[in-house]
Amino acid sequence: MTQKSIDPENLNEEFYQVSSEILASFPKFRLPLNLYQFKEDIAQLIPYYFADTRLNQDMQKEIARLSREGQLFVARSDHKIYAKHISKQLDLVLVDKKLTTGEIVYIFRHALTERIKEFYEQPVKPALEKLNSDILVLTEYLWQDNHRINSLLGLLHEEYSMVNLSYNSGILGLAIFIDAQSGGLKRKTLDQLGLGLFTHVLGLTRVPAFILEKKTNLSRDEQSKLTNYPMAGAGIMRKLDVLEETVLNCHLDHKELMNGSGIPRGLKGTEISLAGKITSTVHAYSELTLLRNSQAIPGEKALEYLIQSSTKYDPKMTRRLNKIILNLLVKQKMKKSTPQANHAPGTA
């Protein structure tokens, strides 16, 4: 193995440590990325292990020892490989203190998007349990510090898909709920709302693709399938023993409108649940802003539309979403105009 020295001045911004917990989550015999060892006698990192090289038991023990002693590092350029692996055991983001906020946000987005996709493709109990487990890691992360939702808002999906729509709606909906609590966050409701938001278009996956893509008028039977998809989604959740009203209302009420012109039940005003009003607002915003067929509406224009549609979307929810999105846009503009600071020593 050729040893190449690395400039120690670039150490903090180009590499970060691999904790024992993260290492233990990797496959035993073939690790998915390169590893570097910090040699104290020369104060430099040197290549130690090359990705996909088979490890024997002695090498496994040696790598574990180096990790415990804080001498094992990965290149930041391999972050996406590292993040995708951690996303399969998401609770590790609560353990590894060396991950940056940006890395954690990327991991959450990748993990939850994959779990939603798996559940929509095969809505069975094991897939639901995996998704809900990851959602509970997210809500625990937010419970520890609800200001963390702001970072998650900064990395939403841009391309349209049912899965991406669900993810964006989930993050935006939790942001509205957190904003409405004024410091008195209700953990149980946060957990249930998360599950409802991230799965709320499940019923739409049961509508044949040709109906969703049809450009001409739908037949009565086709229209019925489309109109009743929220009830179909709630029905699947009930069959999977999900009976909490907050979760089911995200499914049942997310296409209901304040003036009673929505589907599937034509509920009006106070008849629509709080979870339904939140989900309806973020669902509409996400549909408008996600890029579909090379078209999307800018965030400010989408907010303007929702605010003007006060007979359809709850004004309280649209005002909160407006505040959240405008604050996000201001921060993004400030970030673009401010030079990037280097990582502080010891952080990654």
RODO-2510 file (C-alpha; in nm, 4 decimals, decimal comma):
residues 348
     n   res          X          Y          Z
     1     m     0,0000     0,0000     0,0000
     2     t     0,1456     0,3362    -0,1030
     3     q     0,1527     0,5922     0,1773
     4     k     0,0859     0,9519     0,0771
     5     s     0,1255     1,2340     0,3273
     6     i    -0,1460     1,4974     0,3615
     7     d    -0,0893     1,8583     0,4572
     8     p    -0,1933     1,8810     0,8262
     9     e    -0,3079     2,2411     0,7737
    10     n    -0,5983     2,1068     0,5650
    11     l    -0,6824     1,8299     0,8107
    12     n    -0,9891     1,9843     0,9744
    13     e    -1,1635     2,0889     0,6571
    14     e    -1,0933     1,7793     0,4466
    15     f    -1,1297     1,4863     0,6861
    16     y    -1,3297     1,3818     0,9900
    17     q    -1,3087     1,1038     1,2453
    18     v    -1,4944     0,7749     1,2228
    19     s    -1,6521     0,6910     1,5575
    20     s    -1,6715     0,3356     1,6889
    21     e    -2,0517     0,3418     1,6551
    22     i    -2,0358     0,4362     1,2885
    23     l    -1,7603     0,1839     1,2188
    24     a    -1,9653    -0,0935     1,3798
    25     s    -2,2473    -0,0237     1,1339
    26     f    -2,0269    -0,0931     0,8284
    27     p    -2,0085    -0,4407     0,6689
    28     k    -1,7498    -0,6511     0,8515
    29     f    -1,5438    -0,7719     0,5599
    30     r    -1,5552    -0,4909     0,3000
    31     l    -1,5874    -0,1260     0,3978
    32     p    -1,7507     0,1074     0,1400
    33     l    -1,4887     0,3862     0,1500
    34     n    -1,1224     0,4634     0,2051
    35     l    -0,9886     0,5078     0,5578
    36     y    -0,6957     0,7181     0,6770
    37     q    -0,4863     0,6774     0,9911
    38     f    -0,3496     0,9699     1,1883
    39     k     0,0169     0,9069     1,2744
    40     e     0,1003     1,1056     1,5849
    41     d     0,4770     1,0733     1,5434
    42     i     0,4683     1,2648     1,2140
    43     a     0,1387     1,4546     1,2762
    44     q    -0,0011     1,3452     0,9400
    45     l    -0,2783     1,1358     0,7917
    46     i    -0,1760     0,8470     0,5711
    47     p    -0,3909     0,6110     0,3608
    48     y    -0,4714     0,3048     0,5702
    49     y    -0,7501     0,1089     0,3946
    50     f    -0,8832     0,1141     0,0383
    51     a    -1,2569     0,0700    -0,0253
    52     d    -1,3866    -0,2828    -0,0858
    53     t    -1,0605    -0,4511     0,0166
    54     r    -1,1441    -0,7716     0,2040
    55     l    -1,0660    -0,7610     0,5760
    56     n    -0,9570    -1,0601     0,7829
    57     q    -1,0307    -1,0805     1,1564
    58     d    -0,6963    -0,9328     1,2611
    59     m    -0,7488    -0,6309     1,0356
    60     q    -1,1021    -0,5858     1,1695
    61     k    -0,9677    -0,5764     1,5256
    62     e    -0,6957    -0,3300     1,4311
    63     i    -0,9395    -0,0946     1,2590
    64     a    -1,1712    -0,1111     1,5604
    65     r    -0,8778    -0,0227     1,7903
    66     l    -0,7760     0,2754     1,5762
    67     s    -1,1331     0,4006     1,5767
    68     r    -1,1600     0,3769     1,9574
    69     e    -0,8352     0,5718     1,9905
    70     g    -0,9585     0,8449     1,7546
    71     q    -0,6974     0,7722     1,4882
    72     l    -0,9284     0,6717     1,2031
    73     f    -1,0580     0,9251     0,9485
    74     v    -1,2532     0,9405     0,6217
    75     a    -1,2136     1,1994     0,3479
    76     r    -1,4864     1,4600     0,3344
    77     s    -1,5004     1,3996    -0,0419
    78     d    -1,6445     1,0561     0,0431
    79     h    -1,9198     1,2115     0,2520
    80     k    -2,2063     1,1011     0,0261
    81     i    -2,0986     0,7367     0,0498
    82     y    -2,0608     0,7747     0,4254
    83     a    -2,3965     0,9510     0,4591
    84     k    -2,5857     0,6946     0,2517
    85     h    -2,4475     0,4206     0,4715
    86     i    -2,5370     0,5979     0,7968
    87     s    -2,8863     0,6579     0,6613
    88     k    -2,9514     0,2827     0,6905
    89     q    -2,9012     0,3125     1,0663
    90     l    -3,0357     0,6635     1,1171
    91     d    -3,0180     0,6759     1,4960
    92     l    -2,6397     0,7057     1,4585
    93     v    -2,6862     1,0754     1,3776
    94     l    -2,7861     1,1207     1,7419
    95     v    -2,4650     0,9519     1,8531
    96     d    -2,1886     1,0767     1,6244
    97     k    -2,1052     1,4252     1,7537
    98     k    -1,8551     1,4898     1,4754
    99     l    -2,1136     1,5190     1,1994
   100     t    -2,1845     1,8736     1,0853
   101     t    -2,5377     2,0088     1,0721
   102     g    -2,5216     2,0065     0,6930
   103     e    -2,4174     1,6420     0,6882
   104     i    -2,6960     1,5458     0,9296
   105     v    -2,9552     1,7238     0,7155
   106     y    -2,8304     1,5442     0,4032
   107     i    -2,8464     1,2095     0,5867
   108     f    -3,2020     1,2742     0,7086
   109     r    -3,3205     1,3688     0,3605
   110     h    -3,1612     1,0636     0,2008
   111     a    -3,2803     0,8219     0,4703
   112     l    -3,6405     0,9391     0,4925
   113     t    -3,6772     0,9696     0,1153
   114     e    -3,5597     0,6101     0,0733
   115     r    -3,7874     0,4831     0,3519
   116     i    -4,0917     0,6628     0,2070
   117     k    -4,0141     0,5172    -0,1356
   118     e    -3,9847     0,1644     0,0058
   119     f    -4,3150     0,2026     0,1918
   120     y    -4,5017     0,3413    -0,1081
   121     e    -4,3715     0,0591    -0,3282
   122     q    -4,4690    -0,2042    -0,0744
   123     p    -4,7035    -0,0748     0,2004
   124     v    -4,6569    -0,3602     0,4454
   125     k    -4,5914    -0,3567     0,8175
   126     p    -4,2112    -0,4105     0,8092
   127     a    -4,1681    -0,1168     0,5675
   128     l    -4,3960     0,1018     0,7803
   129     e    -4,2055     0,0113     1,0968
   130     k    -3,8732     0,1076     0,9363
   131     l    -4,0153     0,4383     0,8150
   132     n    -4,1753     0,5189     1,1494
   133     s    -3,8513     0,4305     1,3302
   134     d    -3,6627     0,6841     1,1184
   135     i    -3,9348     0,9460     1,1671
   136     l    -3,8976     0,9003     1,5443
   137     v    -3,5234     0,9662     1,5104
   138     l    -3,6094     1,2894     1,3282
   139     t    -3,8629     1,3965     1,5910
   140     e    -3,6128     1,3152     1,8671
   141     y    -3,3568     1,5319     1,6866
   142     l    -3,6115     1,8162     1,6732
   143     w    -3,7280     1,7551     2,0294
   144     q    -3,3737     1,8099     2,1545
   145     d    -3,3631     2,1468     1,9751
   146     n    -3,6635     2,2552     1,7679
   147     h    -3,4586     2,5279     1,5965
   148     r    -3,2940     2,2462     1,3995
   149     i    -3,5977     2,2443     1,1716
   150     n    -3,4529     2,5552     1,0036
   151     s    -3,1557     2,3576     0,8709
   152     l    -3,3827     2,0835     0,7385
   153     l    -3,5880     2,3456     0,5549
   154     g    -3,2753     2,4485     0,3676
   155     l    -3,2409     2,1149     0,1854
   156     l    -3,5798     2,0268     0,0400
   157     h    -3,6215     1,8343    -0,2840
   158     e    -3,6521     2,0285    -0,6091
   159     e    -3,7762     1,7616    -0,8562
   160     y    -4,1337     1,6338    -0,8420
   161     s    -4,2248     1,2805    -0,7386
   162     m    -4,4804     1,1488    -0,4903
   163     v    -4,1944     1,0580    -0,2589
   164     n    -4,0303     1,4008    -0,2829
   165     l    -4,3701     1,5656    -0,2355
   166     s    -4,4177     1,3629     0,0828
   167     y    -4,0726     1,4493     0,2173
   168     n    -4,1063     1,8227     0,1518
   169     s    -4,4572     1,8262     0,2976
   170     g    -4,3274     1,6454     0,6068
   171     i    -4,0536     1,8963     0,6811
   172     l    -4,2737     2,1991     0,6049
   173     g    -4,5638     2,0607     0,8074
   174     l    -4,3461     1,9915     1,1112
   175     a    -4,2078     2,3455     1,0782
   176     i    -4,5607     2,4900     1,0924
   177     f    -4,6489     2,2739     1,3927
   178     i    -4,3315     2,3709     1,5796
   179     d    -4,3903     2,7393     1,5024
   180     a    -4,7462     2,7147     1,6368
   181     q    -4,6417     2,5608     1,9690
   182     s    -4,4473     2,8647     2,0983
   183     g    -4,2079     2,6550     2,3046
   184     g    -4,4685     2,4085     2,4376
   185     l    -4,3950     2,1336     2,1881
   186     k    -4,6111     1,8233     2,2291
   187     r    -4,3927     1,5205     2,1612
   188     k    -4,6684     1,2662     2,1024
   189     t    -4,8429     1,4911     1,8502
   190     l    -4,5088     1,5689     1,6837
   191     d    -4,4458     1,1943     1,6353
   192     q    -4,7931     1,1239     1,4991
   193     l    -4,8010     1,4289     1,2751
   194     g    -4,4637     1,3287     1,1326
   195     l    -4,5923     0,9860     1,0345
   196     g    -4,9072     1,1332     0,8828
   197     l    -4,7258     1,4021     0,6839
   198     f    -4,4547     1,1757     0,5433
   199     t    -4,7126     0,9183     0,4251
   200     h    -5,0124     1,1382     0,3380
   201     v    -5,0275     1,0593    -0,0377
   202     l    -5,0040     0,6839     0,0104
   203     g    -5,3491     0,6415    -0,1453
   204     l    -5,2333     0,8174    -0,4621
   205     t    -4,9858     0,5345    -0,5236
   206     r    -5,2857     0,3046    -0,5685
   207     v    -5,4291     0,5135    -0,8534
   208     p    -5,3219     0,3667    -1,1910
   209     a    -5,0541     0,5728    -1,3641
   210     f    -5,2628     0,6098    -1,6812
   211     i    -5,5285     0,7973    -1,4794
   212     l    -5,2733     1,0334    -1,3271
   213     e    -5,1194     1,1003    -1,6683
   214     k    -5,4429     1,1231    -1,8671
   215     k    -5,4847     1,4522    -2,0562
   216     t    -5,8490     1,4008    -2,1623
   217     n    -6,1574     1,3931    -1,9383
   218     l    -6,1728     1,1086    -1,6871
   219     s    -6,4528     0,8540    -1,6881
   220     r    -6,6809     0,8338    -1,3850
   221     d    -6,4924     0,5284    -1,2552
   222     e    -6,1528     0,6948    -1,3110
   223     q    -6,2707     1,0121    -1,1397
   224     s    -6,3931     0,8066    -0,8441
   225     k    -6,0509     0,6437    -0,8010
   226     l    -5,8842     0,9851    -0,7993
   227     t    -6,1414     1,1486    -0,5729
   228     n    -6,1274     0,8711    -0,3148
   229     y    -5,7503     0,8255    -0,2919
   230     p    -5,7235     0,9997     0,0505
   231     m    -5,9696     0,7460     0,1948
   232     a    -5,7800     0,4621     0,0274
   233     g    -5,4570     0,5769     0,1944
   234     a    -5,6250     0,6006     0,5355
   235     g    -5,7724     0,2544     0,4798
   236     i    -5,4295     0,1040     0,4168
   237     m    -5,2931     0,2694     0,7303
   238     r    -5,5801     0,1254     0,9370
   239     k    -5,5088    -0,2214     0,7983
   240     l    -5,1522    -0,1744     0,9226
   241     d    -5,2923    -0,0969     1,2722
   242     v    -5,2289     0,2774     1,2522
   243     l    -5,5351     0,4142     1,4310
   244     e    -5,4212     0,7511     1,5698
   245     e    -5,6533     1,0286     1,4509
   246     t    -5,3687     1,2725     1,3837
   247     v    -5,2051     1,0311     1,1383
   248     l    -5,5300     0,9338     0,9663
   249     n    -5,6477     1,2952     0,9382
   250     c    -5,3345     1,3848     0,7409
   251     h    -5,4497     1,1264     0,4865
   252     l    -5,8225     1,1967     0,4969
   253     d    -5,8205     1,5779     0,5040
   254     h    -5,5208     1,6925     0,2987
   255     k    -5,7364     1,7588    -0,0113
   256     e    -6,0243     1,9162     0,1817
   257     l    -6,0706     2,2923     0,1330
   258     m    -6,2072     2,5551     0,3709
   259     n    -6,5015     2,6406     0,1419
   260     g    -6,6153     2,2782     0,1208
   261     s    -6,5104     2,2254    -0,2417
   262     g    -6,2395     1,9701    -0,1611
   263     i    -6,2307     1,5908    -0,1643
   264     p    -6,3187     1,3241    -0,0602
   265     r    -6,5875     1,4329     0,1882
   266     g    -6,6395     1,8012     0,1113
   267     l    -6,5610     1,9111     0,4662
   268     k    -6,5800     2,2828     0,5426
   269     g    -6,4003     2,5182     0,7852
   270     t    -6,3933     2,3809     1,1401
   271     e    -6,4952     2,0363     1,0136
   272     i    -6,1413     1,9954     0,8822
   273     s    -5,8913     1,8703     1,1411
   274     l    -5,5864     2,0721     1,2470
   275     a    -5,3603     1,8005     1,1019
   276     g    -5,5611     1,8183     0,7810
   277     k    -5,5261     2,1967     0,7553
   278     i    -5,1509     2,1770     0,8044
   279     t    -5,1153     1,8957     0,5500
   280     s    -5,3431     2,0656     0,2978
   281     t    -5,1335     2,3834     0,3069
   282     v    -4,7919     2,2204     0,2751
   283     h    -4,9173     1,9694     0,0177
   284     a    -5,0382     2,2535    -0,2048
   285     y    -4,7174     2,4535    -0,1584
   286     s    -4,4996     2,1508    -0,2337
   287     e    -4,6992     2,0619    -0,5458
   288     l    -4,6599     2,4160    -0,6769
   289     t    -4,2879     2,4510    -0,6076
   290     l    -4,1560     2,1093    -0,7110
   291     l    -4,0210     2,0986    -1,0656
   292     r    -4,2496     1,8935    -1,2894
   293     n    -4,2301     1,8816    -1,6707
   294     s    -3,9621     2,1516    -1,6493
   295     q    -4,2045     2,3830    -1,4686
   296     a    -4,2303     2,5038    -1,1103
   297     i    -4,3576     2,8148    -0,9336
   298     p    -4,1073     3,0152    -0,7241
   299     g    -4,1661     2,9970    -0,3495
   300     e    -4,2776     3,3609    -0,3181
   301     k    -4,5367     3,3171    -0,5964
   302     a    -4,6667     2,9941    -0,4436
   303     l    -4,7100     3,1681    -0,1076
   304     e    -4,8886     3,4560    -0,2776
   305     y    -5,1308     3,2112    -0,4394
   306     l    -5,2055     3,0349    -0,1089
   307     i    -5,2615     3,3623     0,0753
   308     q    -5,4974     3,4856    -0,1959
   309     s    -5,6848     3,1530    -0,1784
   310     s    -5,8056     3,2187     0,1771
   311     t    -6,1398     3,0511     0,0997
   312     k    -5,9520     2,7266     0,0298
   313     y    -5,6546     2,7177     0,2674
   314     d    -5,6632     2,8072     0,6360
   315     p    -5,5238     3,1643     0,6660
   316     k    -5,3532     3,0778     0,9975
   317     m    -5,1567     2,8002     0,8314
   318     t    -5,0666     3,0061     0,5246
   319     r    -4,9461     3,2938     0,7457
   320     r    -4,7200     3,0594     0,9401
   321     l    -4,5887     2,9009     0,6222
   322     n    -4,5331     3,2472     0,4749
   323     k    -4,3238     3,3489     0,7767
   324     i    -4,1226     3,0253     0,7647
   325     i    -4,0476     3,0428     0,3908
   326     l    -3,9667     3,4149     0,3876
   327     n    -3,7261     3,3701     0,6813
   328     l    -3,5643     3,0832     0,4937
   329     l    -3,5268     3,2881     0,1758
   330     v    -3,3696     3,5765     0,3698
   331     k    -3,1167     3,3395     0,5289
   332     q    -3,0333     3,1844     0,1932
   333     k    -2,9705     3,5283     0,0400
   334     m    -2,7516     3,6271     0,3351
   335     k    -2,5569     3,3019     0,3060
   336     k    -2,4906     3,3630    -0,0644
   337     s    -2,3594     3,7127     0,0078
   338     t    -2,1381     3,6044     0,3010
   339     p    -1,7987     3,4343     0,2413
   340     q    -1,7917     3,0755     0,3651
   341     a    -1,6050     3,0332     0,6934
   342     n    -1,3606     2,7459     0,7397
   343     h    -1,4543     2,4574     0,9674
   344     a    -1,3364     2,5173     1,3218
   345     p    -1,0752     2,2751     1,4590
   346     g    -1,2303     1,9605     1,5958
   347     t    -1,5609     2,0068     1,4139
   348     a    -1,6886     1,8002     1,1260
***
